Amino acid sequence: MRTASLLRESVDAICAELPGAELALAEDEIPSWKVGGKMFACFGHKYPGVAVKCDTVETATMLIEAGVAERAPYFHKSWVRLPDDAAPDEVTHRVTTSYDLIRAKLPKSVRDGLPSRKGA
């Protein structure tokens, strides 16, 4: 079973490789990763794990029902929380998918200013 610190290290490593991704650690913010100023991965204090965005509410619901993820408290229903013991390949897939979804919705002028994403 992976601990919260190992999940955090894993997610940080994945996110650090994504073009334009920035770690937000301001005092008044929950630790999160952002692209173009928009959050795509968020670590909880009260609820361990990492919250990520899914493409649809239906996808989020399916992941929750399959036991892969849990409801992400305080987030829209299209977000899920991956627990500390989530499979590493699932974490990688969900974090990069969340990044791609958020990046795609950024204004064109912001997207055009970001480095290109290889392999997307």
QUIKARA-V131966 format. One record per helix or strand of 2 or more residues. SS is the DSSP state (A for helix, B for strand). FROM is the first residue (numbers start at 1). LEN is the number of residues. If there is no record, write none. Layout:
# QUIKARA-V131966
ss=SS from=FROM len=LEN
ss=SS from=FROM len=LEN
This chain:
# QUIKARA-V131966
ss=A from=4 len=13
ss=B from=21 len=4
ss=B from=32 len=4
ss=B from=38 len=6
ss=B from=50 len=4
ss=A from=57 len=9
ss=B from=70 len=2
ss=B from=79 len=4
ss=A from=88 len=18
ss=A from=108 len=5
